[in-house]
């Protein structure tokens, strides 16, 4: 049963949905009253509440209401009317600030959260990257979320989901006008600089995956000054790349749609379609690279990824190495 606050939010979401569908046209207060089963006074109160949240809604006598501008936030109010997913993001846990979306999602998954539930925040105070690194997460500019997934997979296949996410993310960035590429295994880059990262965390036993927490951070609207000096030459944002800001809610909704589509493909057809798409967007394949893996360094040509997503490296002595994890650095071929 819905609480009073949940009912209020639900009505506001419905009003936003109707106004969004109306586009530039006015929708009469009477029509909204009929659709929601509320008095016109109650509709007006909900419109006023939305205005306090930052929505610009015009009102005209005898014409009704029209949505003019949406605030750049990532709450359910902004995202729900935009979603075209079946499950992903339909239940959303939003916080203004969190230490880490992955940590919160892991807690929720342990408590029984369902497949597709998503944790979203405006700011991470202890954002996590791969191999224990920090993910810089300034407030109100980018997209930070973690999705709870419950795939029917053996644990050894769980790493495939990281590449699924990389493909969905790279495609969405390209649709947004960024020339994104993937550096093995899951760094998404623009012009050789990192724009997004993916961190997956797993709960499993020897036979099956209990759940996967898929964390994604995307630098959408960061300015150059938002990056610390040590990252200034290594990181970028979509806004820096394309010269204009990114509507974050629209991007999030598009990414979740694309991610759900690829998760469905992976579940129905296996890893091969993902592998093919990943290779078509990879900056690593065919390049002379240095791989720092565990306690060793390998140099060679990145020839391929195999059926599990491992990197196949051709070393200078002609042998092949299968690399399961590590950091890849593209290097210039040595001069003869």
CORURFEN-V429618 format. One record per residue. N is the residue number from 1. RES is the residue in one letter. SS is DSSP state (H for helix, E for strand, C for the rest). PHI is phi as a letter, one per 40 degrees, with the letter a starting at -180 (* if undefined). OMEGA is omega in whole degrees, 0 to 359 (NA if undefined). Layout:
n = <N N>
res = <RES RES>
ss = <SS SS>
phi = <PHI PHI>
omega = <OMEGA OMEGA>
This chain:
n = <1 2 3 4 5 6 7 8 9 10 11 12 13 14 15 16 17 18 19 20 21 22 23 24 25 26 27 28 29 30 31 32 33 34 35 36 37 38 39 40 41 42 43 44 45 46 47 48 49 50 51 52 53 54 55 56 57 58 59 60 61 62 63 64 65 66 67 68 69 70 71 72 73 74 75 76 77 78 79 80 81 82 83 84 85 86 87 88 89 90 91 92 93 94 95 96 97 98 99 100 101 102 103 104 105 106 107 108 109 110 111 112 113 114 115 116 117 118 119 120 121 122 123 124 125 126 127 128 129 130 131 132 133 134 135 136 137 138 139 140 141 142 143 144 145 146 147 148 149 150 151 152 153 154 155 156 157 158 159 160 161 162 163 164 165 166 167 168 169 170 171 172 173 174 175 176 177 178 179 180 181 182 183 184 185 186 187 188 189 190 191 192 193 194 195 196 197 198 199 200 201 202 203 204 205 206 207 208 209 210 211 212 213 214 215 216 217 218 219 220 221 222 223 224 225 226 227 228 229 230 231 232 233 234 235 236 237 238 239 240 241 242 243 244 245 246 247 248 249 250 251 252 253 254 255 256 257 258 259 260 261 262 263 264 265 266 267 268 269 270 271 272 273 274 275 276 277 278 279 280 281 282 283 284 285 286 287 288 289 290 291 292 293 294 295 296 297 298 299 300 301 302 303 304 305 306 307 308 309 310 311 312 313 314 315 316 317 318 319 320 321 322 323 324 325 326 327 328 329 330 331 332 333 334 335 336>
res = <X X X X X X X X X X X X X X X X X X X X X X X X X X X X X X X X X X X X X X X X X X X X X X X X X X X X X X X X X X X X X X X X X X X X X X X X X X X X X X X X X X X X X X X X X X X X X X X X X X X X X X X X X X X X X X X X X X X X X X X X X X X X X X X X X X X X X X X X X X X X X X X X X X X X X X X X X X X X X X X X X X X X X X X X X X X X X X X X X X X X X X X X X X X X X X X X X X X X X X X X X X X X X X X X X X X X X X X X X X X X X X X X X X X X X X X X X X X X X X X X X X X X X X X X X X X X X X X X X X X X X X X X X X X X X X X X X X X X X X X X X X X X X X X X X X X X X X X X X X X X X X X X X X X X X X X X X X X X X X X X X X X X X X X X X X X X X X X X>
ss = <C C C H H H H H H H H H H H H H H H H H H H C C C C E C H H H H H H H H C C C H H H H H H H H H H H H H C C C E E E E E C C C E E E E E E C C C C C C H H H H H C C C C C C C C C C C E E E E C C E C C H H H H H H H H H H C C C C C C C E E E E C C E C C C E C H H H C E C C C C C C C C E E E E E E E C C C C C H H H C C H H H H H H H H H H H H H H H H C C C C E E E E C C C E E E E C C E E E E E E E E E E E E C C C C E E E E E E E E E E C C C C C H H H C C H H H C C C E C C H H H H H C C C C C H H H H H H H H H H H H H H H H H H H H H H C C H H H H H H H H H C E C C C C C E E E E E E C C E E E E E E E E E E C C C C C E E E E E C C C C E E E E C C C E E E E C C C C C C>
phi = <* c c c c c c d c c c c c c c d c c c c c c g c c c b c c c c c c c c c g b c c c c c c c c c c c c c c c h c c b c b b d g b h b a c b a b c c b b c c d c c d c c c b c c b c g c b b b b b d a a d a c c c c c c c c c c c h d c d g c b b b a c a b c a c b b c f g c c b c b c c g b b b b a b b c b b c c b c d c c d d c c c c d c c c c c c c c c c c c g b c c b b b d c a c b b b f g b c b a b b b b b b b a b c b a c c a b b b c b b b c c b c c d c c c c d c b d c b b a b c c c c b g a c b c c c c c d c c c c c c c c c c c c c c c c b g c d c c d c c d c c b c c c c g b c b b b c b f b a b b b i c c c a b c c b g c c c b c c d c g c b b b b c a i b b b c b c d c c c>
omega = <183 172 179 179 179 179 177 180 180 179 178 177 180 178 177 180 180 180 178 178 182 179 181 182 174 173 187 176 179 180 178 178 180 183 185 184 181 174 179 176 179 177 180 179 178 177 178 178 178 178 178 176 178 178 175 183 177 175 180 179 178 179 177 187 178 179 185 185 181 179 181 177 184 177 179 179 181 189 186 181 185 189 174 182 176 182 188 178 179 168 187 177 185 173 177 181 177 170 182 177 179 180 179 180 179 176 181 179 177 179 175 179 186 174 176 177 187 172 182 176 176 186 171 179 177 182 184 172 178 173 174 181 178 173 182 190 180 186 168 185 190 180 176 178 174 180 176 181 176 183 174 185 167 185 183 179 182 179 178 183 176 179 173 181 180 179 180 181 180 178 181 177 178 177 179 176 179 180 187 175 179 172 183 1 189 174 178 188 168 181 177 179 185 178 182 177 183 177 178 177 195 166 186 166 186 187 185 175 174 175 174 171 182 181 181 171 181 175 182 188 176 171 182 182 179 181 176 185 183 179 188 181 186 186 177 176 178 180 177 184 187 174 176 183 181 172 191 181 178 180 180 180 179 180 181 176 180 180 179 178 180 175 177 179 180 181 185 189 180 189 189 177 178 180 180 180 180 181 181 181 186 173 188 188 180 184 172 188 170 181 173 185 181 184 180 176 178 175 179 179 177 188 190 161 184 186 177 180 177 180 176 185 175 183 183 179 176 179 176 177 176 185 182 181 178 177 182 175 177 181 178 178 178 179 180 NA>
